[in-house]
Amino acid sequence: MTPPISPQDEGVWPVGTDSFFQPRRAAFWVLAALIVNGLFYTVHMFSMGFRVVPVTAFLGLLAWGLYTLVFCLAFRTLDLLEQHPPEAYILAFAWGGLGALYFAAPANVAIQSLCAKLLSPEFAAVWGPAIAGPVTEEFLKLAGVVLLVLVARNQFETYLSVLIVGAMAGLGFQVIENLSYTVNASMHFPLENQVYPVLLNLFTRGLLSGLWSHAAYTTIASFGVAWFLLHPRRPMAMRIAVAVLCFALAWAMHFVWNSPLLEDRFEGGYGQMALLLAVKGIPVVVAAGIFWRVAARENGTYLHALAAYFVPERELIRDDEWVRLGDPMARYRVRRQTGWAFGWRARRLKAQLQREQMRLIRKAATYGRGAQTLRHEVAVRRLRAELAPLIAAPAAQPR
């Protein structure tokens, strides 16, 4: 069937999207200045590591760089990176790893020192990370998301567009923090081995903790920003309350993660440690997954409206493809089934076709149909023509 066209209030869809390069906006310069400041701080922080443990520093950069690439490939597989141009993710990652980390490191030390003075050194040693970390780190990571929204307001038209930037900011913080822990661990390692600390931290902080760490917390907190942003007609008190509740949820999960809660119920050893981390982390993954799913469904409604308005031609987006526009997992399952049935090349062409359709819709929403979208229209038709004989040939063969 042909999808219905949702008429807009004005009769014309609003065309135009802000760039993330906005030298006339104060938020752009605040964001840029704090990232550059954090860059100098981070380079200075790691300079000693490169002098003392150069092997660890180099391998750490390589390992955590590949770790970042895996996450980015996962986001790209689900077409989440089609929400914004590349500079948005570079700025978000840089804010998390450079801007936020620059302020969080000394602030955490100050809060823990205050706990030691007001309560006791023993309390600060046990509960200090749980008190300091969520307060400073969650606030600072989310501040970068807010700055990015202020830089390019109409880039953020859906929940998903805010959540993916939040996830990248959290990932940046997570990766640079883990790199810092890796280098510091090597400098104080009891054995003269510069490789083992990299493997140990990659296993504990990357594999055992990676799925329910900073990227998940900032995703949860960013949902509150998205709800505040995209419901301007709701009462201000309600919008603020939702934003605060999402931040409080991220804070609470970070607090539980850093706290010694449940540790006395698990014995030593990597197996018990992995079980403890799973018990603490699975609720974080579940909560983040719920927010991602809500965002994906809302994004689907938005994409359906865009496609119906700007790309009504069925040869560009067929009915079954139109239905799956807003469901990243359904689109992924179709690619996987295509690969199983017709081979790797068919799967690759299907993935390229889906991506070009997304880019066509996004580009049309930004510039309108015309010269700016022509190459995507041509690419969709070309890819469909290449894919058609591959998926038709096996069916035509006698069994």
MARMAR-105677 format. One record per residue (C-alpha): residue in one letter; y negated, z, x. Coordinates in steps of 0.25 Angstrom, whole numbers, padded with zeros to 4 digits, always signed. Layout:
N
AYZX ...
// end
This chain:
399
M+0000+0000+0000 T-0014-0002+0004 P-0021+0012+0008 P-0033+0015-0001 I-0047+0014+0004 S-0054+0027+0003 P-0069+0024+0000 Q-0079+0032+0008 D-0091+0039+0001 E-0101+0029+0007 G-0092+0017+0005 V-0092+0014+0020 W-0083+0021+0031 P-0092+0028+0041 V-0090+0020+0054 G-0094+0026+0068 T-0089+0036+0077 D-0096+0044+0088 S-0092+0042+0103 F-0089+0054+0111 F-0100+0050+0121 Q-0112+0056+0114 P-0123+0059+0124 R-0133+0062+0113 R-0125+0074+0108 A-0126+0087+0114 A-0111+0090+0112 F-0107+0078+0121 W-0115+0084+0133 V-0110+0098+0130 L-0095+0093+0130 A-0097+0084+0142 A-0105+0095+0150 L-0094+0106+0148 I-0083+0096+0151 V-0089+0092+0164 N-0092+0107+0167 G-0078+0110+0165 L-0073+0098+0174 F-0080+0104+0186 Y-0075+0118+0183 T-0060+0112+0181 V-0061+0104+0194 H-0066+0116+0202 M-0055+0125+0195 F-0044+0115+0200 S-0050+0112+0214 M-0044+0125+0220 G-0031+0121+0214 F-0031+0107+0220 R-0034+0113+0233 V-0023+0125+0233 V-0012+0118+0224 P-0015+0103+0225 V-0001+0099+0220 T-0001+0108+0208 A-0015+0103+0205 F-0011+0089+0205 L+0002+0091+0198 G-0005+0099+0188 L-0015+0088+0185 L-0004+0078+0184 A+0005+0087+0175 W-0006+0091+0165 G-0012+0077+0165 L+0002+0072+0160 Y+0002+0084+0151 T-0011+0079+0145 L-0006+0065+0144 V+0006+0069+0136 F-0003+0076+0126 C-0012+0064+0125 L+0000+0054+0123 A+0005+0063+0112 F-0009+0062+0105 R-0009+0047+0108 T+0005+0045+0102 L+0000+0051+0089 D-0013+0043+0089 L-0021+0056+0090 L-0030+0050+0101 E-0035+0039+0092 Q-0044+0049+0086 H-0055+0048+0096 P-0058+0039+0108 P-0053+0044+0122 E-0065+0051+0126 A-0064+0061+0115 Y-0050+0066+0121 I-0056+0066+0135 L-0067+0075+0131 A-0058+0084+0123 F-0048+0086+0134 A-0059+0087+0144 W-0066+0098+0136 G-0053+0106+0134 G-0049+0105+0149 L-0063+0106+0155 G-0074+0111+0146 A-0066+0121+0138 L-0058+0126+0150 Y-0071+0128+0158 F-0076+0139+0148 A-0062+0144+0144 A-0058+0149+0158 P-0069+0158+0162 A-0070+0163+0147 N-0056+0167+0147 V-0058+0175+0159 A-0070+0182+0154 I-0063+0186+0141 Q-0051+0191+0148 S-0060+0199+0157 L-0067+0205+0145 C-0053+0209+0139 A-0050+0216+0152 K-0062+0224+0152 L-0063+0227+0138 L-0048+0230+0136 S-0039+0230+0148 P-0035+0221+0159 E-0021+0222+0154 F-0025+0217+0140 A-0033+0206+0146 A-0021+0201+0154 V-0012+0201+0142 W-0021+0197+0130 G-0033+0191+0138 P-0028+0176+0137 A-0025+0177+0122 I-0039+0183+0120 A-0047+0174+0129 G-0040+0160+0128 P-0041+0157+0113 V-0055+0162+0112 T-0061+0153+0123 E-0052+0142+0124 E-0050+0138+0109 F-0065+0139+0107 L-0069+0131+0119 K-0058+0120+0116 L-0063+0119+0102 A-0078+0118+0107 G-0074+0105+0114 V-0069+0099+0101 V-0082+0103+0094 L-0090+0097+0105 L-0082+0084+0103 V-0084+0084+0088 L-0099+0086+0091 V-0099+0074+0101 A-0093+0064+0092 R-0093+0070+0077 N-0088+0058+0070 Q-0076+0056+0079 F-0070+0068+0072 E-0066+0063+0058 T-0053+0069+0056 Y-0045+0082+0060 L-0037+0075+0070 S-0049+0069+0077 V-0053+0084+0080 L-0039+0089+0083 I-0036+0079+0093 V-0048+0082+0101 G-0045+0097+0100 A-0031+0095+0105 M-0037+0087+0117 A-0047+0098+0120 G-0035+0108+0120 L-0026+0099+0128 G-0037+0098+0139 F-0039+0113+0140 Q-0024+0115+0140 V-0021+0105+0151 I-0033+0109+0160 E-0029+0124+0158 N-0015+0121+0161 L-0019+0114+0174 S-0027+0126+0178 Y-0015+0135+0176 T-0006+0126+0184 V-0015+0126+0196 N-0018+0141+0195 A-0003+0144+0194 S+0000+0135+0206 M-0011+0143+0215 H-0004+0156+0211 F+0010+0152+0211 P+0020+0161+0218 L+0027+0149+0224 E+0022+0138+0233 N+0025+0127+0223 Q+0013+0118+0217 V+0022+0111+0207 Y+0029+0122+0200 P+0016+0128+0194 V+0014+0114+0188 L+0027+0113+0182 L+0027+0127+0177 N+0013+0126+0170 L+0017+0112+0164 F+0029+0119+0158 T+0023+0132+0153 R+0009+0127+0149 G+0012+0113+0146 L+0026+0112+0140 L+0027+0126+0134 S+0013+0128+0130 G+0007+0114+0129 L+0010+0111+0114 W+0003+0124+0109 S-0008+0126+0118 H-0023+0122+0118 A-0022+0108+0112 A-0015+0115+0100 Y-0025+0126+0099 T-0037+0117+0099 T-0031+0108+0089 I-0030+0119+0079 A-0044+0124+0082 S-0049+0109+0081 F-0044+0108+0067 G-0054+0118+0063 V-0065+0110+0069 A-0060+0097+0062 W-0060+0104+0049 F-0074+0109+0051 L-0078+0095+0055 L-0072+0087+0044 H-0075+0096+0032 P-0090+0096+0031 R-0091+0098+0016 R-0083+0111+0017 P-0090+0124+0018 M-0095+0128+0032 A-0088+0141+0031 M-0074+0135+0028 R-0076+0124+0039 I-0079+0135+0049 A-0068+0144+0044 V-0058+0133+0046 A-0063+0130+0060 V-0062+0145+0064 L-0048+0146+0058 C-0043+0135+0066 F-0049+0140+0079 A-0044+0154+0075 L-0030+0148+0074 A-0031+0141+0087 W-0036+0154+0093 A-0025+0163+0088 M-0014+0153+0093 H-0020+0153+0106 F-0021+0168+0106 V-0007+0170+0103 W-0003+0160+0114 N-0010+0167+0124 S-0007+0181+0120 P+0006+0189+0124 L+0011+0190+0110 L+0026+0187+0109 E+0028+0188+0124 D+0036+0201+0123 R+0046+0194+0114 F+0050+0184+0124 E+0056+0186+0138 G+0053+0179+0151 G+0057+0165+0155 Y+0053+0151+0152 G+0062+0150+0139 Q+0056+0163+0133 M+0042+0158+0137 A+0044+0145+0130 L+0049+0152+0118 L+0037+0161+0118 L+0027+0149+0119 A+0034+0142+0108 V+0033+0154+0099 K+0018+0155+0102 G+0015+0140+0102 I+0023+0134+0090 P+0013+0140+0080 V+0002+0133+0088 V+0009+0119+0087 V+0012+0121+0072 A-0002+0124+0069 A-0008+0113+0078 G+0002+0103+0071 I-0002+0107+0057 F-0017+0104+0061 W-0013+0091+0067 R-0005+0087+0055 V-0017+0090+0046 A-0026+0083+0055 A-0017+0071+0055 R-0016+0070+0040 E-0031+0070+0039 N-0032+0060+0050 G-0023+0051+0042 T-0031+0051+0030 Y-0043+0048+0038 L-0036+0036+0045 H-0031+0031+0032 A-0045+0030+0026 L-0050+0024+0039 A-0039+0013+0039 A-0041+0010+0024 Y-0056+0008+0026 F-0056+0001+0039 V-0042-0006+0041 P-0037-0010+0027 E-0029-0022+0033 R-0014-0020+0031 E-0011-0028+0043 L-0018-0018+0052 I-0013-0005+0046 R-0001-0007+0037 D+0002+0003+0025 D+0012+0011+0033 E+0003+0012+0045 W-0008+0016+0036 V+0000+0028+0031 R+0003+0033+0045 L-0011+0032+0050 G-0014+0046+0050 D+0000+0052+0054 P+0002+0051+0069 M+0016+0056+0068 A+0020+0045+0058 R+0014+0035+0066 Y+0022+0040+0078 R+0035+0040+0070 V+0032+0025+0067 R+0030+0022+0081 R+0043+0029+0085 Q+0051+0023+0074 T+0046+0009+0078 G+0050+0012+0093 W+0064+0016+0089 A+0066+0005+0080 F+0060-0007+0087 G+0058-0002+0102 W+0047+0003+0111 R+0038-0009+0110 A+0037-0008+0095 R+0034+0007+0096 R+0023+0004+0106 L+0017-0007+0097 K+0017+0002+0085 A+0010+0013+0092 Q-0001+0003+0097 L-0002-0003+0083 Q-0004+0011+0077 R-0014+0015+0088 E-0022+0002+0086 Q-0022+0004+0071 M-0028+0018+0073 R-0039+0013+0083 L-0042+0002+0073 I-0045+0012+0062 R-0053+0021+0071 K-0061+0010+0077 A-0064+0004+0063 A-0068+0018+0059 T-0078+0019+0071 Y-0083+0005+0071 G-0079-0002+0058 R-0070-0014+0058 G-0074-0026+0067 A-0075-0029+0082 Q-0072-0015+0086 T-0059-0015+0078 L-0054-0029+0080 R-0046-0026+0092 H-0038-0015+0085 E-0036-0025+0073 V-0030-0035+0083 A-0022-0025+0090 V-0016-0020+0077 R-0012-0034+0073 R-0007-0038+0087 L+0002-0025+0088 R+0008-0027+0074 A+0011-0042+0077 E+0018-0037+0090 L+0026-0026+0083 A+0030-0034+0071 P+0041-0042+0078 L+0047-0030+0085 I+0049-0022+0072 A+0054-0034+0065 A+0064-0040+0075 P+0074-0028+0074 A+0074-0029+0059 A+0077-0044+0059 Q+0089-0043+0068 P+0102-0043+0061 R+0110-0030+0062 
// end
